[in-house]
Structure formats: C-alpha cells, structure tokens
C-alpha cells in the first residue's frame, strides 16, 4: 500500500508540474494511470464525476483516483500531489508578474498557450476514440451535439456533461 501511495503522489506531482490546467492534464493523467492504477473505464468514470461536481475538476479527479487506489489516505496524498506544484508555481509567477506587469510580451505569451492547450485536449479525444473500437459514430454524434449545446445554445457545461452521461447510459448499455 505504501508503494501505491508514493506512486499516486509522484503521478499527480508530475502531471501538475507538466501541465497548466485541469482539462489539459487529463491527457497526461490518462497516460500515467490507465493500465497502472486504474482501468480505462474507471478513468472515464473519474473524469465524468469530476466534471459534473462543482469545484476544481483537477482536484476532484485527483481525489477520485486517489480514493479508488488507496482509500482516504490515497485521496489525501493525490490531492497533495495535485495542489503542491500549482501553489508553489503560482506564488513564484505572481511575484514575477508583479514586477513585469507592464511588459507587452506577457500578453503574447499567454495568447500563445491557447493553441497548445487545445492540441492537448484533441489528442486526449483521439486517444479515447481510437480505443472505442468500432464505436466512432456514437462518440462523434454525442461530441458534436455537446459542442453545439455549449457553443451555439450556450447550455452550461454541467448540464451538457450530465446529459451526455445519461445519453451514454442509454446508448452504450
């Protein structure tokens, strides 16, 4: 059990050091835990639950995975691994940005991050679709409807995720 807790801590420490957001971290976390600490189905379940509940998706995902692997101690250790890097990094960045507040290149740097984050999310989607084995169209239809609901009809993300989960229950029985 001690080894699993240490693996949890290192996994979430690594993921949160190498990624900059909850959604972007899902791809790396998928690669790190599926087949080692969780099954693919357990990971998808964890992402679904963490997306539906209010609060930080990344912390909820860490606690869910940690609890699934090591109970309450696992949830606490995974949460610590998830919180430690961004807290230390944010303190350092806040101190630096306070000194560089008026520099134009800071705005350009932040705008340049958006395409990289979008690419990370697309890679995660393609990995999940490729493992669906013959179930491309249900995923594509559900994804397209979700995208339209979010962008065109401005449906809140929580509602879209819940509706997609219910559709998944009905469609993938």
Secondary structure, 3 states (H helix, E strand, C coil): CHHHHHHHHHHHHHHHHHCCCHHHHHHHHHHHHECCCECHHHHHHHHHHHHHCCCCHHHHHHHHHHHHHHHHHHHHHHHHHHHHHHHHHHHHHHHHHHHCCCCHHHHHHHHHHHHHHHHHHHHHHHHHHHCCCCCHHHHHHHHHHHHHHHHCCCCCHHHHHHHHHHHHHHHCC
